[in-house]
Amino acid sequence: MNRLRRSGEWSVVLFVVALLAFNPPVLSIFSVPELVFGIPILYLYIFIAWGGAIALLAMNVSGLIDDDEALSPRVQGQLPERLPEDLEEAPPGGTGAEREER
């Protein structure tokens, strides 16, 4: 459960960091009239930051999914046999309550 809690905490941290990364004050830092490989620096920053946020989120979510599957209960051994009275069908138009009264 500790790992599950840690993944949840990382989700919150990732959200806050992404929120700060796309705020106008941070974006204004990269809003300069220079080009890198013919691409404006602001567009390059947005593309890389967005891709990084998606990659980090994918790694964190896969950790959450693996933890959930590890915590799911597993039934071991044989299943109990059903009794013949459990297999009886309810009479047409009858309800389960009427069946129990008999």
N, C-alpha and C positions, 0 to 999 in steps of 0.2 A: 504494500500500500504506500510505502514511502516513495517509491519510484513514481507511482501514479500521482501523488501529491506534488512531487517535484516537476513532473511534466505539466501539471496544471499551473504551477507557478511560472514556469517558462512561457506558457501561453500568455500570461498577463504581462510578463516582461517584454515579450516580442510585440504585443499590441502597443505598449507604451513607446517602445523604441520606434516602431513604424509610424506611430502618430507624430512623434517628434521629428522624424526624418522627412515627413511630408508637410510640415508647417511652413508657412510663408517666410518666416525669418531664416530658416535653414535653406530653403529653396533660393532665397535672394543671394546667399553666399555663392551659389553656382550660376547665377544669372549674369554671366560676363560675356562680352562679344568675342570669345575665342572659340576656335574649333579644334577638335581632336579627331583625326582621321576623317575630316569633313563633317563631323557631327557637333552641334552646339553642346557645350559642357553641361548645361542644364538638362537637356534631353538625355544625354549619356548618364548623368547622375540618376535621373528618375528611372531609367531603364534598369540600371544595375541595382539600385536600391529596391525596386519593386521585385526584380528577380531574386534578390537575396532574401527578401521577406518571404516570398513564396517557397523558396528552398528550405529556409529554416522552419517555416510552418509545416511543410511536408515531413521533415525529419521529426518534428515534435508530435505531429498527429500519428505518424506510424508508431511511435513509442507508446502513445495512448492506446492505440488499437491493440498492440501486442499485449499490453498490460491487462486490458479488459478481457482478452481471450484467456490469459493465464489465470484470471480470477473467476472465470465461469465454472460453475459446479459440474463435475463429471459424475455420472452414475456408474458405479462399478458393480459387477456381479450380475446375476440373472434378475430379470424383472419378475414380479410376482404373477402367478397365473390368475387369469380372470375366472371368477366363479360363474357357473352356468346361469344363475339368476341375474347376473350383471348383463348377460348377453340377450336377455329377453327383450323383445320390442314392446313399446307401449301400445296399448290398444288404440285403434284408429279414433281420433278425436279426443283421446284422453291425455291427461297431463301427467307429469311425474308425481304430483301429489296424490292423484287418484291411484296410481300404481302402488304407492307405499301403503295406502289404506287397505289394500287387499291382503 
